[in-house]
């Protein structure tokens, strides 16, 4: 449990990645484990549903991502609030505890309904562990290294996703679709749970020391934070809708890409590589997050939306293992440009006293894109074709990128044009800088 004194003892605390390299590195290791956990499902589970559990409906196969997305989006919202109330560490431990039964469920599941239910556990795990990982890194890094901290977090998290997809795809190719790939998952979950209990320290006190409690924007009620981060601020709305739509790309690589590529004759090990190449490009977020600290958040977000959409579109315009891998990498590069910097936007705009909650609202809207995307992609595959899912995702990315270009203001403290609402505003509708 978290020591209350350690949370409240916020005076005289120094921030910086180098100053807290040990704890920062442990959080990097844990977010890598979070990525491994979800990546372990990417290449194997959709094919498991079709080839082992006999699911014929492509829409039904997508249902396991719907359950994941709904749970993760809702828990993201409350994880941020809980992280401010109870501290980061207890929420982190709870997140890993909920993942402990997941490998067992995947191994013994007699039907697809069990897989869908198991993904509820995965959604809880991903919401709680990844939310606390990013908030802890921001706590430790401080405002001058916020973009770099987010970039490192997302880079190692999605490198974990890539590694998980590649490792379990390789294991499945050499053994079977289950149970062997999920033995690996079990080891990851147990080790992460133990590290969270015995090695991680609380970090919320750094956020509390960073903020001016007398500022007019401090200590907003949760309802006001929800309104502002959803629709009350045009820049934050642009970020939220872009985050929602860009997760269609992630969902596409989770559901449609493995099914499409195997239907085109590609083996499961090669599918794991293509999916893994896409996620591996997310490692570049170390560079793109740091880049945004130097040039601002908006340019890489705008470029990334159009590049990711273009990569998705190109995948159905080419044929062959290498071209598919190439354009999977192009879409991954776009995601690397936009992903950490979209998330840094609410981090910039929020007062430290409610930053975790504000990030939680953004992550709620972003990860609800898993559920909406799974439904849209599943329907497109079921009633049109697998290619239609790619076209749909690309078109939505282009449209969402246009909204970002038109409405998102720069939030970087040095380069920014974005201003918080006036003191009389409670986070409601009239919260744009040019009103």
N, C-alpha and C positions, 0 to 999 in steps of 0.2 A: 504493500500500500504506500501511497505518497505521504511524505512528511509535510504537514501543513506549514511548519516553519520554513521548510526549504522552498515552498511556493511563495510565501509572503516576504522572505528576506531578499528584497529586490534592490537594495541600495548598494552603490559602489560596484556594480557588476560590469565587467568588460566583455564586449562582443567582438566577434571576428572568427573566421574559420580556423586560422592558424592558432589562435588562442585556445580553441576548444577542439583541436584536431582529433583527440582520442574519441570523445563522444560523437563528434560529427562523423567520424569514420564508422563508428558502430551503427549510426543511423543510415549511413550509405549501405552498409552490409545488410541491414534489415529491409531497406526498400528493394535491394536486389533480391532478397528472399521473397518479398511480396510479389515481385515480377515473376520469379520462378514459379510461384504458386499458381498464378493465373495462366502463365505460359504453358504449364504442364497440361492444360486442357486444350490449347489452341489447335494443334495438329491432329490430336487423337480423338477427342470426344465427338465431334460431328461425324467422323467416319465410324466410330463405335456405334453411334445411334443407327446409322444406315446399315452397316454390315453385320453387326452382332445382335442388336436389339430389334432389328427389323422394322425400323421406322421408315415409311415410304414417303410421308408428306414432308416436303422441305420446310413448310411453314411450321409444322410441329417440331422439327429439329431446331428451329430458331427459338422455340419457347424457352429453352434453358438459358439463353442470353436475356430474354425478357425478364425472367424472374431475377436474374443477377442484376440487371440494370435498375429495376424498380427498387430493390432492396438497397443497392449501393447508393443510389441517388438520395433516398430518404435518410439513410444513415449518415451520409456525408453532411447533410444539413445539421443533424444533431451532434455528430462527432465534433465539429468545430465548437459548438456551444459547450459540450461536456468537457472538451479540452481546456476551456477557459475556467470552468467551474471547478473541476476536479483535478486538473493537471493533465499533462500529455501522457505520462507513464501508465496510469491505470487504464486509460482508454486503449493504449497500445497493447497492453497485456490481454485485455478483454478481446481485442481483435484477433490475436493469435490463438487464444483459447477456443474461439468459435471455429477455427479451421482444423482443429485436431481430429474431428470425426470425418472430415471431407474425404481423405484417401480411402477410408473404409467404405463409405457410401459409393464411391466410384468403382470400387473393386467388386462389391456384392450386389449392386443394383440389378434387380431382375427385370426392370422396365424403365422406359424413358422418363416416366413420372418421378422416379427416384432421382434421376440425374437432375431434373428440373428443381426438385426440392433441395438436392445437395448444393445447387448453385445459389440458393438462398444463403447458405453458410459462407460460400465464397464471396457473395456480395457484402455480407457483414464484415468479413475479414478484410477485404480490399478497402472498404470505406474507412474502417477504424484505423488500420495499420498505415495506409498510405496518407490519410489525413494527418495523422500524428507525425509521420516521418517528415512531411513537408513543413509543418508548423514548427517542429523542433529544429530543423535546419535553419529556418528563417529566424527563429529565436536566437540561435547561437551566432549566426552570421552578422546580423545587424543590417541597417538600411543600405549601407554602401556596397554590400555584397549580396543583396537580395536576389538579383537576377542570376548570379553565379550559383547561389545555393539552390534555387529552384531548378536551374539547368542540370546541376549535378544530381539532384534527387531524381528528376525525370529520366536522365540519361542512364543511370544505373538501374532504375526501376524497369525501364523498357529493354535494357540489355538483359535483365533477368527474364523478361517475357520472351525475348528471342532465344536465350539459352534454354529456357524451359521447353519451348516448342521444338527446338532442334534435338535436345537430349531425349525427350519422350518420343519424338518421331523416330529417332534412331533405335531406341530400345524396342519400340513397337515393330519396326521393320525386322529386327533380329530375333524377336521372341513372338509376341502377340499383342493385340490391342489392349488386353488386360489379362492379369493384374500387374504385370511387371513394371509398366511405366509409372504406376501410382505408388510403388514402393519408394521410388525416388522422391515423389511428392511428400510422402509421410516423413522421410528423413528431414527434408527442408522445414516442414512445419514444426516439428518437435524442437529442432535446434533454434529456430527463431523464437519460439515460445520461451525457451530457457534463457536465451540472451536478453530478452525483454525483462524478464524477472530479475536476473542477477547482475547484469552489467549496465543497463541503461539508467541514467539519472534524470531527474525532473528538469525541465527547461522553461516552464511558463513564466518564471520570475524574470527572465531576461526581457520578455515582451512587456511585462508590467513596468520594468525600470525604463524602458525605451519611451513610453508615452507620457505626455503632459496631461495629468488627470484634470486640470482646470481648463483645458481646451474645450471650446464649445461643441466639438465633434466627439468628445470622449464619452464613453459609457452609454452609447445609444441602446435603447431597449431592443430586444431581439426582433420584435415585430417591425421596428423601424429599419433595422439592418436588412431584414428580408425584403421590405419594400424597395429600399434604395438599390440593393444589389440586383433586384429583379427588373424593375421597370422605372424606378424613380430617377435614375441617372442614365442618360442616353449612352454614354461611353460604357458603363457597366452592363447595360442591356445588350449593346453590340458584342461585348465580350461573352456574355452568357449565351446568346443565340449562336455565336460562332463555336463556342465550346460544345454546345448541344449537337450541332451539325457535324463537327469534325469527328465526333465519336461514331458517326455512321461509317467512317473509313475503318476505324478499329473493329467495328462489328462486322464489316464486310470481310476483313481478313480472318475473323474468327469463324464465321458461318459460311459465306459464299465462296471464298477463295479455295479452301480445302475441297469442297464439294465440286466446284467448277474444274479445278485442276485434275482431280482424280477422274472425273468424267471425261476429261480430255486425254486420259491415259497416263498421267504422271503418277509415279509410285509414291507411297506414303512418306518415305524418307526424303525424297526430293520436294514433296509438298512442305515438309517441315523446314527445309532449307529456304524455300521461297517465302514462307510466312516469317521465318526467322530473320531473313535478310531485311524485310520491311521493318521489323521491330528493332533490329540491330542498328539501323540508321538513327534511331532515337538516341543512341549514345552521343551523337553530335550535339545534343542539347547542352552538354558541358560548354561547348563553344558558342552556341546560339544564345544561351542564357547570359553568358559573359558579354557577348556582343551587344545585347540589348542594354546592358549597364553602360555601354559606351555610346550607342547611337539612338537609344530609345526603344520602346516596346512595339510601337505601331508598324515600322517598316518590315521587320521579320514576320509579324503576324499576317499582314496583307500578302506578302510574297508567299508565305507558307500555305495559305488557303488555296491560292490558285495553282501552286506547284503540286500539292497533294491531290487536288481534283484532277489535274492533268495526268498524273501518274496512274490514277485509277482508271481513267478513260482509256489510256493507251494499252492497258493490260488486255482489253478485249479486242484491240485492233491489231494485235500481233499473235504469233503462234510460236511455241517452243520454250523449252526450259530456261535457256539463257535470257531471251527477251522478257519472259515473265518475271524472272528474278531482277532484271535491270529496272523494269518499271515499278516493281514492288519497292525497289530501293529508292526510286525517284519520289514515289508517294511518301515513303518513310522520311526522306529528306525534308519534304514539305511539312510533315508533321513535326519534325525536329525544330523547324523554324517557328512554328506557331504555338506548339504545345506549352512549353514552359513560359512563354511570354504572355500568352493569354491569361495564365494563372497568376502571373506577377501583377497584372493590371489591378485586380481587386486588392492584392497585397500592398500596392502603392497607394490606392485610393482610400483604404481603410485606416482609421485610427488604431494604434496598437492595442487599445483596450477592447476592441471588437474585431480585430483582424482575423482571428481564427474563425469567428462566426461568419464574417463576410466571405472568407475563403470557402467556408462550408456551403454557403448559398450558391456561389459560383459552381462549386463541384457538384451540388445537387442538380443544377440545370445541365451542366456538362454531362454527367453520367446518366441522367434520364435519357440521353441520346442513345445509350445502349438499348434500352427497352423500345423506344420509338423506332430506332434504326432496325432492330431485329424484326419488329412487326412489318415495317415497310419493305425491308430486304426480303423477308420470308414470303410476303405476299407477291412481290415482284417475281421471285423465283418460282413460286407455286403456279401463278396464273399467267406469267409471260415466259421468262427464261432466266437462266443464270446471268446472261449478259445484261438483261434489263436492270438487274440489281447494281451492276457497275455503272451503267448510264445514269441511273437515278442518283446514286451517290455523288457522281461527278457533277451533275447539274446542280444539286443542292450545295455542294462546296463552292461552286462558282457564284451562286446567288448569295450565299452567306458572306463570302469574301467581299462582294459588292457592298453589303450592308456595313461591314467593318470599314471599308474604304471611305464610305460616305459619312458615318456617324462616330467612329471611335476617335477620340482625342488622345493625345500623348499624355501618359500618366507618370513618366519618369520624373523624379523630383527636380532634376537638373534641366531636362529638355521639355518639360511638360507644359501643355496648354490647358489641361484639365483642372478645374477648381471644384472643391467640395461645395455642397449646398450652403446657403446663407444660414446664420445661426437660428433664424426663426423657423427654418424648415426642419421637420422631424424625420427626414429621410423619405418623404413622400414623393408626389408626382413631379413637382416643379424643381427638379434637382439637376439641371444641366447647366454647364458653365456659361452658355450663351443665352439663357433666359433672362 
